[in-house]
Amino acid sequence: MATRCDLCGKKPAHGYNVSHSQRHTKRRWLPNVQHATLLIGGQPVRLAVCTRCLRTYHRTAPAAR
């Protein structure tokens, strides 16, 4: 599964887990990327998109697809 959104370019973020004793260990936050077939320019295109972009697409896309 891809870790980058094809629409917005969202990619993994990095930082630290911080325990109660303030020890820092490196970690990554992965975007929730799903493969979806979207109509772009009237043509179906299979893309790896984050769920935020997918939600926005379904909210703004015309009802008759």
Secondary structure, DSSP 4 states (H G I P E B T S, - for coil): --SS-TTT----EEEEEE-TT--EEEEEE---EEEEEEEETTEEEEEEEEHHHHHHHHHHS-S--
